[in-house]
Amino acid sequence: MDYLKIGKATELEGNDKKLYRYLEIFPGFLSWATLLLLLFFSYLQPTWVAYFLIAFDVYWLLLVLYLAVLLFAAYKKLKENSKIDWRQKCLELEKNLELAEESECLAKKGVIWRDVKHLIILPAYSESVDVLSEVFEGLLNDGFPLENMIVVLTIEGRTGEEGLERAKEIERRFGKKFGRFLLTVHPDNIPGELKGKSSNQAWGAKEVRKEIIDKEKINYDNLLVSILDCDTVVMPGYFSCLTYKFLTVKNPYHASYQPVPVYHNNIWEARFFARVAASSNTFWQMMQQIRQEKLATYSSHSMTWRALTEIDFWSTTMVSEDSRIFWHCLLYYQGDYRVEPMYFPVSMDVTMDETAWQTAKNLYKQQRRWGWGVENIPYLVFNTIKRWKILPKKQMIGKIFIQVYGFHSWATNALIIGVIGWMPLILGGNRFNNTVLSGNLPSITRTLMTIAMLGLVISAVMSTALLPPKPQKYSIFRYLTMFLQWIILPVSIIVFGAFPALDSQTRLMLGKYMGFWHTPKKYSREM
């Protein structure tokens, strides 16, 4: 059995199934055990918990300050890269190979930017023609030669005639403007498949290989594939930046290339709480670009066609295909695979719907789906065990620890600060409330958290600085609301952070496997 294609424990048998199931239980068990033990000891040994909370608050303060430094560094790189004329950089590289610092890069092996072709796969479901048109306009305006682009729009068969007609309208408008264009329909109810983005884009990739790439004998080594969500608008210069990166890094075939997602398509129209959640995600992705050892592929990203075909495309039985493809490659290439940060933005949609309540529900479901990335922990641990003899052990243990720590922190940190922090005072009774520590705990916590609010101010300033131009229909006071919206961050990281993450881990722990939930984009251009 190809263990690298596993989606969940039910696909295995015998002892393998039991082991994988235990590993699925572990993340949720660890998060719940942390929270429940702190609650239990808040009653039994409130003094212990109080000291722990003070130490945790100090840790949180130091973490906020550290992340603020990372965020500023990433912001600086992002702004610098956004101003560079990457097509000109590619031209200069062609004329002067000394600009390529890496001695083993493709540029110094005679590959020039005109040799590189880009395959863009757009897996679509219910997106409107307006949403899709904006994505295609972004491709046209990128500035990279259109004859070097192969665009695949792959739609779900279960959308019926209405979905097919939307796709054909896009084909009529844009199909002839690219070097190659292919419209594919992913059949519904293929046995063994999970309905979702992963199976759809795998279908589209296999169809384009059969219909275009292999027929025309396109060189696998010079083909880059970008998997874009159907609300992803590339900023001008994206494909030139990607090409330059591909030509100048060491071992480019064992790398994925990750831009920074900014949620600007409808940022001015979106609800304030959805904007805060979206911007928080942008900041996290920006900070991860600085910490390359912790960077995994996310949402829209790019990789080489050679690597994608060598691993036989995406698994069709899991939800978090964007990050799973990285872990799959890392294990397949025995640890010799990485994500190259691009420090270059692509623009996406903030969650929106007709009402604030429906928007909040959709946002929670979106965050829960992102939190379902916890399914990669059992996958990573299980396959590390299976391939223990051939993998770099220290590296894999480090990767596993980073993932466990990340998902555990996502589900528990905000709750420890915002909820557990009060429990010694509430549950400790007179034996704790009569101590000096009980009187000092609120003031110590308040002081540390007040200093930590510096992170909130930095977030507000940074998000305002990143905003696209203001539509004329809004007054200058709209900037003030964009700044003040960050007041809700402490609530947002619990309601739209910890809760959906804990929800996902609990479902995995109980074996209540999630399907792929598609974030509605119906109202993103209509409000």
C-alpha positions as CSV (number, residue, x, y, z in Angstrom):
1,M,0.0,0.0,0.0
2,D,1.2,3.5,-0.7
3,Y,1.1,5.0,2.8
4,L,1.9,8.4,1.4
5,K,-1.6,8.6,-0.1
6,I,-3.4,7.9,3.2
7,G,-6.2,10.2,4.2
8,K,-7.5,8.7,7.4
9,A,-7.3,5.6,9.6
10,T,-10.3,3.9,7.9
11,E,-8.2,3.4,4.8
12,L,-5.9,1.0,6.7
13,E,-6.3,-2.4,8.3
14,G,-5.0,-4.3,11.3
15,N,-2.3,-2.9,13.4
16,D,-1.7,0.0,10.9
17,K,-5.3,1.1,11.4
18,K,-5.0,1.0,15.2
19,L,-1.7,2.9,15.2
20,Y,-3.1,5.6,12.8
21,R,-6.3,5.9,14.9
22,Y,-4.3,6.4,18.1
23,L,-2.3,9.1,16.3
24,E,-5.6,10.8,15.2
25,I,-6.7,10.8,18.8
26,F,-3.5,12.3,20.1
27,P,-3.8,16.1,19.1
28,G,-7.3,16.5,20.5
29,F,-6.5,14.5,23.6
30,L,-3.5,16.7,24.3
31,S,-5.5,19.9,23.9
32,W,-8.4,18.8,26.0
33,A,-6.1,17.3,28.7
34,T,-4.2,20.6,28.9
35,L,-7.4,22.6,29.4
36,L,-9.1,20.1,31.8
37,L,-6.1,19.6,33.9
38,L,-5.7,23.3,34.4
39,L,-9.3,23.5,35.4
40,F,-9.0,20.6,37.8
41,F,-5.9,22.0,39.4
42,S,-7.5,25.5,39.6
43,Y,-9.7,23.9,42.2
44,L,-7.3,21.4,43.7
45,Q,-4.1,23.4,43.7
46,P,-4.9,26.9,42.6
47,T,-1.5,28.2,43.7
48,W,0.3,25.9,41.3
49,V,-2.0,27.1,38.5
50,A,-1.5,30.7,39.4
51,Y,2.3,30.4,39.2
52,F,1.9,28.6,35.9
53,L,-0.3,31.3,34.5
54,I,2.2,34.0,35.5
55,A,4.9,32.1,33.7
56,F,2.6,31.5,30.7
57,D,1.8,35.2,30.5
58,V,5.5,36.1,30.5
59,Y,6.0,33.5,27.8
60,W,3.1,35.0,25.8
61,L,4.5,38.5,26.2
62,L,8.0,37.4,24.9
63,L,6.3,35.5,22.1
64,V,4.3,38.6,21.0
65,L,7.4,40.7,21.0
66,Y,9.3,38.1,19.0
67,L,6.5,37.7,16.5
68,A,6.3,41.5,16.2
69,V,9.9,41.6,15.1
70,L,9.3,38.8,12.6
71,L,6.2,40.6,11.3
72,F,8.1,43.9,10.7
73,A,10.9,42.0,8.9
74,A,8.4,40.2,6.7
75,Y,6.5,43.4,6.0
76,K,9.7,45.1,4.9
77,K,10.6,42.2,2.5
78,L,7.0,42.1,1.2
79,K,7.0,45.8,0.3
80,E,10.5,45.7,-1.2
81,N,9.6,42.7,-3.4
82,S,6.3,44.2,-4.5
83,K,8.2,47.2,-5.9
84,I,10.8,45.2,-7.9
85,D,10.3,44.8,-11.7
86,W,10.7,41.0,-11.8
87,R,10.5,40.7,-15.5
88,Q,13.4,43.1,-15.8
89,K,15.2,41.0,-13.2
90,C,14.7,37.9,-15.4
91,L,16.1,39.8,-18.4
92,E,19.1,41.0,-16.5
93,L,19.7,37.4,-15.2
94,E,19.7,36.2,-18.8
95,K,22.4,38.7,-19.8
96,N,24.5,38.5,-16.6
97,L,24.6,35.1,-14.9
98,E,26.7,36.5,-12.1
99,L,23.5,37.9,-10.6
100,A,22.6,34.3,-9.7
101,E,24.5,33.7,-6.5
102,E,23.8,30.0,-6.3
103,S,26.4,28.2,-8.4
104,E,24.2,25.1,-9.0
105,C,21.1,27.0,-10.1
106,L,19.2,26.4,-13.4
107,A,20.2,29.8,-14.7
108,K,23.9,28.8,-14.7
109,K,23.0,25.6,-16.5
110,G,21.7,27.5,-19.5
111,V,17.9,27.7,-18.7
112,I,16.5,31.1,-19.4
113,W,13.2,32.6,-18.3
114,R,11.7,32.2,-21.8
115,D,12.1,28.4,-21.4
116,V,9.8,28.3,-18.4
117,K,6.1,27.6,-18.9
118,H,3.5,28.0,-16.2
119,L,0.6,25.6,-15.7
120,I,-2.2,27.3,-13.7
121,I,-4.8,25.0,-12.2
122,L,-8.0,26.6,-11.0
123,P,-10.3,24.1,-9.2
124,A,-13.8,25.7,-9.2
125,Y,-17.1,24.9,-7.5
126,S,-19.8,27.5,-7.2
127,E,-17.9,30.7,-7.9
128,S,-19.7,33.3,-10.0
129,V,-18.6,34.5,-13.4
130,D,-17.7,37.8,-11.8
131,V,-15.4,36.2,-9.2
132,L,-13.7,34.0,-11.8
133,S,-13.4,36.9,-14.3
134,E,-11.4,38.8,-11.7
135,V,-9.0,35.9,-11.3
136,F,-8.5,35.6,-15.1
137,E,-8.0,39.4,-15.4
138,G,-5.3,39.1,-12.9
139,L,-3.5,36.4,-15.0
140,L,-3.8,38.6,-18.1
141,N,-2.4,41.6,-16.2
142,D,0.5,39.8,-14.6
143,G,2.9,40.7,-17.4
144,F,4.4,37.3,-18.1
145,P,4.1,36.2,-21.7
146,L,0.6,34.7,-22.1
147,E,1.9,32.2,-24.7
148,N,3.9,30.6,-21.9
149,M,0.8,30.0,-19.8
150,I,-1.4,26.9,-19.8
151,V,-4.6,27.5,-17.9
152,V,-6.8,24.7,-16.6
153,L,-10.3,25.5,-15.3
154,T,-11.6,22.3,-13.7
155,I,-15.1,22.4,-12.4
156,E,-17.2,20.0,-10.3
157,G,-19.6,17.9,-12.3
158,R,-22.1,18.0,-9.4
159,T,-22.6,21.7,-10.2
160,G,-24.7,20.6,-13.2
161,E,-25.5,22.6,-16.2
162,E,-25.4,25.9,-14.4
163,G,-21.8,25.4,-13.3
164,L,-20.9,24.2,-16.8
165,E,-22.4,27.3,-18.4
166,R,-20.4,29.6,-16.0
167,A,-17.2,27.8,-16.9
168,K,-18.0,28.0,-20.7
169,E,-18.7,31.7,-20.3
170,I,-15.2,32.1,-18.8
171,E,-13.8,30.0,-21.7
172,R,-15.5,32.3,-24.2
173,R,-14.1,35.4,-22.6
174,F,-10.6,34.3,-21.8
175,G,-9.8,30.9,-23.4
176,K,-8.1,32.2,-26.6
177,K,-5.9,34.7,-24.7
178,F,-3.5,32.2,-23.3
179,G,-1.0,29.8,-24.9
180,R,-3.3,26.9,-24.0
181,F,-6.6,26.7,-22.2
182,L,-8.4,23.6,-21.0
183,L,-11.8,23.2,-19.4
184,T,-12.4,20.0,-17.6
185,V,-15.4,18.6,-15.6
186,H,-14.5,16.5,-12.6
187,P,-17.1,13.6,-12.5
188,D,-19.1,13.2,-9.3
189,N,-19.1,10.0,-7.2
190,I,-15.8,8.5,-8.3
191,P,-15.4,5.5,-5.9
192,G,-12.9,6.2,-3.1
193,E,-12.7,9.9,-3.6
194,L,-13.6,12.6,-1.1
195,K,-15.6,15.4,-2.7
196,G,-13.4,18.5,-2.6
197,K,-10.7,20.6,-4.0
198,S,-8.0,17.9,-3.9
199,S,-9.8,15.4,-6.1
200,N,-10.9,18.1,-8.5
201,Q,-7.4,19.5,-9.1
202,A,-5.9,16.1,-9.3
203,W,-8.4,15.3,-12.1
204,G,-7.6,18.6,-13.9
205,A,-3.8,17.9,-13.7
206,K,-4.2,14.4,-15.1
207,E,-6.4,15.7,-17.9
208,V,-4.0,18.4,-18.9
209,R,-1.1,16.0,-18.9
210,K,-3.0,13.7,-21.3
211,E,-4.5,16.4,-23.5
212,I,-1.8,19.0,-23.7
213,I,1.5,18.4,-21.9
214,D,2.3,14.9,-23.2
215,K,0.7,15.4,-26.6
216,E,2.9,18.5,-27.2
217,K,5.9,17.0,-25.5
218,I,6.3,19.9,-23.2
219,N,9.5,19.6,-21.1
220,Y,8.6,18.5,-17.6
221,D,11.8,20.1,-16.2
222,N,10.8,23.6,-17.3
223,L,7.1,23.5,-16.3
224,L,5.9,25.1,-13.1
225,V,2.4,24.5,-11.8
226,S,0.5,27.0,-9.7
227,I,-2.6,25.8,-7.8
228,L,-4.8,28.8,-7.3
229,D,-8.0,29.0,-5.3
230,C,-10.7,30.5,-7.5
231,D,-10.7,33.8,-5.7
232,T,-6.9,34.3,-6.0
233,V,-5.9,37.3,-7.9
234,V,-2.2,37.4,-8.7
235,M,-0.5,40.7,-8.4
236,P,1.4,42.0,-11.5
237,G,4.8,40.3,-11.6
238,Y,3.9,37.2,-9.7
239,F,4.9,34.7,-12.4
240,S,8.1,36.6,-13.2
241,C,9.0,36.6,-9.5
242,L,8.2,32.9,-9.4
243,T,10.3,32.2,-12.5
244,Y,13.3,34.2,-11.1
245,K,13.1,32.2,-7.9
246,F,12.9,28.9,-9.8
247,L,16.0,29.8,-11.9
248,T,18.2,31.0,-9.0
249,V,17.6,28.7,-6.1
250,K,19.6,25.5,-5.4
251,N,17.8,22.2,-6.2
252,P,14.6,23.9,-7.5
253,Y,12.8,20.7,-8.2
254,H,12.7,19.8,-4.5
255,A,10.9,23.0,-3.6
256,S,7.5,24.5,-3.4
257,Y,7.1,28.3,-3.8
258,Q,4.8,30.1,-1.4
259,P,3.4,33.7,-1.8
260,V,1.8,35.7,1.0
261,P,-2.0,35.6,0.9
262,V,-3.5,39.0,1.5
263,Y,-7.3,39.3,1.7
264,H,-7.8,42.4,-0.3
265,N,-10.4,41.6,-3.0
266,N,-13.3,42.7,-0.9
267,I,-11.5,44.0,2.2
268,W,-13.4,47.4,2.2
269,E,-16.8,45.8,2.0
270,A,-16.3,42.9,4.4
271,R,-17.5,42.7,8.0
272,F,-15.1,44.0,10.6
273,F,-14.7,40.7,12.4
274,A,-14.0,38.8,9.2
275,R,-11.4,41.4,8.2
276,V,-9.6,40.9,11.6
277,A,-9.6,37.1,11.2
278,A,-8.3,37.4,7.6
279,S,-5.6,39.9,8.4
280,S,-4.5,37.8,11.3
281,N,-4.0,34.9,8.9
282,T,-2.0,37.1,6.6
283,F,0.3,38.2,9.4
284,W,0.8,34.6,10.5
285,Q,1.8,33.6,6.9
286,M,4.1,36.6,6.7
287,M,5.9,35.6,9.9
288,Q,6.2,32.0,8.6
289,Q,8.0,33.2,5.6
290,I,10.8,34.5,7.8
291,R,10.9,31.2,9.7
292,Q,11.5,29.0,6.6
293,E,12.0,25.9,8.8
294,K,8.4,26.2,9.9
295,L,7.0,27.1,6.5
296,A,4.6,24.7,4.7
297,T,2.5,25.2,1.6
298,Y,-0.8,27.0,2.2
299,S,-3.7,27.8,-0.1
300,S,-2.5,29.1,-3.4
301,H,1.1,28.1,-4.1
302,S,3.4,26.8,-6.8
303,M,5.7,23.8,-7.3
304,T,7.4,22.0,-10.2
305,W,5.5,19.7,-12.5
306,R,8.4,17.2,-12.2
307,A,7.8,16.8,-8.4
308,L,4.0,16.7,-8.8
309,T,4.2,13.9,-11.3
310,E,6.8,11.9,-9.4
311,I,4.5,11.7,-6.3
312,D,1.6,10.9,-8.6
313,F,-0.4,14.1,-7.8
314,W,-2.6,14.8,-4.8
315,S,-4.3,12.3,-2.6
316,T,-8.0,12.3,-3.3
317,T,-9.2,11.3,0.2
318,M,-8.3,14.2,2.4
319,V,-9.3,17.8,3.0
320,S,-6.1,19.8,3.6
321,E,-4.5,19.3,0.2
322,D,-2.6,22.6,0.3
323,S,-0.3,21.6,3.2
324,R,-0.5,17.8,2.6
325,I,1.3,18.1,-0.7
326,F,4.3,19.5,1.1
327,W,4.4,16.7,3.7
328,H,3.9,14.2,0.9
329,C,6.9,15.5,-1.0
330,L,9.0,15.9,2.2
331,L,8.5,12.2,3.0
332,Y,8.8,11.0,-0.6
333,Y,12.2,12.8,-1.1
334,Q,13.4,11.6,2.3
335,G,13.5,15.0,3.9
336,D,15.1,16.7,0.9
337,Y,12.2,19.1,0.2
338,R,11.4,22.6,1.3
339,V,9.2,25.6,0.8
340,E,10.8,28.7,-0.7
341,P,9.3,31.9,0.6
342,M,8.5,34.4,-2.1
343,Y,7.7,37.5,0.0
344,F,5.2,38.4,-2.8
345,P,1.5,38.9,-2.3
346,V,-1.6,37.3,-4.0
347,S,-5.0,38.7,-3.2
348,M,-7.9,36.7,-2.0
349,D,-11.5,37.1,-0.6
350,V,-12.5,37.9,3.0
351,T,-15.4,35.7,4.0
352,M,-18.7,37.5,3.3
353,D,-22.4,36.8,3.2
354,E,-25.7,38.6,3.2
355,T,-25.9,39.0,7.0
356,A,-23.4,39.4,9.8
357,W,-24.7,36.2,11.4
358,Q,-24.3,34.1,8.2
359,T,-20.9,35.7,7.7
360,A,-19.9,34.7,11.2
361,K,-21.1,31.1,10.7
362,N,-19.2,30.9,7.4
363,L,-16.1,32.3,8.9
364,Y,-16.2,29.8,11.8
365,K,-16.6,26.9,9.3
366,Q,-13.7,28.3,7.2
367,Q,-11.5,28.4,10.2
368,R,-12.6,24.9,11.3
369,R,-11.6,23.6,7.8
370,W,-8.2,25.3,8.2
371,G,-8.0,23.7,11.6
372,W,-8.6,20.4,10.0
373,G,-5.0,20.6,8.9
374,V,-4.4,18.8,12.1
375,E,-5.0,15.6,10.1
376,N,-1.4,16.0,8.9
377,I,0.0,15.2,12.4
378,P,-1.0,11.5,12.3
379,Y,0.0,11.4,8.7
380,L,3.4,12.8,9.4
381,V,4.1,10.6,12.5
382,F,2.8,7.4,10.9
383,N,4.8,7.8,7.7
384,T,7.9,8.8,9.7
385,I,7.6,5.5,11.6
386,K,7.1,3.6,8.4
387,R,10.1,5.2,6.8
388,W,12.2,5.6,9.9
389,K,15.3,3.9,8.4
390,I,15.6,6.2,5.4
391,L,14.5,9.5,6.8
392,P,16.7,12.2,8.6
393,K,15.5,11.5,12.1
394,K,16.4,14.7,13.8
395,Q,14.8,16.8,11.0
396,M,11.6,14.7,11.1
397,I,11.3,14.8,14.9
398,G,11.7,18.6,14.7
399,K,9.0,18.9,12.0
400,I,6.6,16.7,14.1
401,F,7.2,18.8,17.2
402,I,6.6,22.1,15.3
403,Q,3.2,20.7,14.0
404,V,2.1,19.4,17.4
405,Y,3.1,22.6,19.1
406,G,1.5,24.8,16.5
407,F,-1.9,23.1,16.5
408,H,-1.9,22.7,20.3
409,S,-1.1,26.4,20.7
410,W,-3.8,27.3,18.2
411,A,-6.5,25.4,20.2
412,T,-5.4,26.3,23.8
413,N,-3.3,29.5,24.2
414,A,-6.1,32.0,23.8
415,L,-8.3,30.0,26.1
416,I,-5.6,29.7,28.8
417,I,-5.2,33.5,28.8
418,G,-8.8,34.5,28.3
419,V,-10.6,31.8,30.3
420,I,-8.3,29.6,32.4
421,G,-6.6,32.7,33.8
422,W,-9.7,33.5,35.9
423,M,-10.2,29.9,37.2
424,P,-7.9,30.0,40.3
425,L,-9.9,33.0,41.6
426,I,-13.2,31.4,40.8
427,L,-12.6,27.8,41.7
428,G,-9.8,28.3,44.3
429,G,-12.1,29.2,47.1
430,N,-11.0,31.0,50.3
431,R,-7.9,28.9,50.6
432,F,-6.5,30.7,47.6
433,N,-8.4,34.0,47.7
434,N,-7.0,34.8,51.1
435,T,-3.4,34.5,49.9
436,V,-1.2,37.4,48.8
437,L,-0.8,35.7,45.4
438,S,-4.6,35.9,44.7
439,G,-4.5,39.6,45.1
440,N,-1.5,40.1,42.9
441,L,-2.5,37.6,40.2
442,P,-5.0,40.0,38.4
443,S,-2.6,42.9,38.6
444,I,0.4,40.9,37.3
445,T,-1.7,39.5,34.5
446,R,-3.1,42.8,33.6
447,T,0.3,44.4,33.5
448,L,1.8,41.7,31.3
449,M,-1.2,41.7,29.0
450,T,-1.1,45.5,28.7
451,I,2.4,45.3,27.5
452,A,1.5,42.5,25.1
453,M,-1.2,44.8,23.6
454,L,1.7,46.3,21.7
455,G,1.2,43.3,19.3
456,L,-2.4,44.5,18.8
457,V,-1.2,48.0,18.0
458,I,1.4,46.7,15.6
459,S,-1.3,44.6,13.9
460,A,-3.6,47.6,13.5
461,V,-0.8,49.7,12.0
462,M,0.5,47.0,9.7
463,S,-3.0,46.0,8.4
464,T,-3.8,49.7,7.6
465,A,-0.4,50.1,5.8
466,L,-1.2,47.0,3.7
467,L,-4.6,48.2,2.6
468,P,-5.3,48.6,-1.1
469,P,-6.6,52.0,-2.3
470,K,-9.9,53.1,-0.8
471,P,-12.9,53.0,-3.0
472,Q,-14.3,56.5,-3.6
473,K,-17.7,55.6,-2.1
474,Y,-16.1,55.4,1.4
475,S,-15.0,58.5,3.4
476,I,-11.7,59.0,5.0
477,F,-13.2,57.8,8.3
478,R,-13.3,54.3,6.9
479,Y,-9.5,54.2,7.7
480,L,-10.4,54.9,11.3
481,T,-12.7,51.9,11.5
482,M,-10.1,49.7,9.8
483,F,-7.7,50.7,12.6
484,L,-10.1,50.4,15.5
485,Q,-11.5,47.0,14.5
486,W,-8.4,45.4,16.1
487,I,-9.9,46.1,19.5
488,I,-11.9,42.8,19.0
489,L,-8.7,40.8,18.5
490,P,-8.7,39.2,22.0
491,V,-12.3,37.9,21.3
492,S,-11.6,37.0,17.7
493,I,-8.7,34.7,18.5
494,I,-10.9,32.7,20.8
495,V,-14.2,32.7,18.8
496,F,-12.6,32.3,15.3
497,G,-9.3,30.8,16.5
498,A,-9.3,28.5,19.5
499,F,-12.9,27.3,19.2
500,P,-12.8,26.1,15.6
501,A,-9.3,24.6,16.1
502,L,-10.5,22.7,19.1
503,D,-13.6,21.7,17.2
504,S,-11.5,20.2,14.4
505,Q,-9.2,18.3,16.8
506,T,-12.2,17.0,18.7
507,R,-13.8,15.7,15.5
508,L,-10.6,14.0,14.5
509,M,-10.2,12.5,18.0
510,L,-13.7,11.0,17.9
511,G,-13.4,9.8,14.3
512,K,-16.0,12.2,13.0
513,Y,-14.1,13.0,9.8
514,M,-14.9,16.2,8.0
515,G,-15.6,16.6,4.4
516,F,-14.3,19.5,2.3
517,W,-16.4,22.7,3.1
518,H,-16.3,25.2,0.3
519,T,-16.4,28.8,1.5
520,P,-19.2,30.7,-0.2
521,K,-18.2,33.6,-2.3
522,K,-21.6,34.5,-3.7
523,Y,-21.8,37.9,-2.1
524,S,-18.2,39.0,-2.3
525,R,-18.8,41.3,-5.4
526,E,-22.4,42.1,-4.9
527,M,-22.6,44.0,-1.7
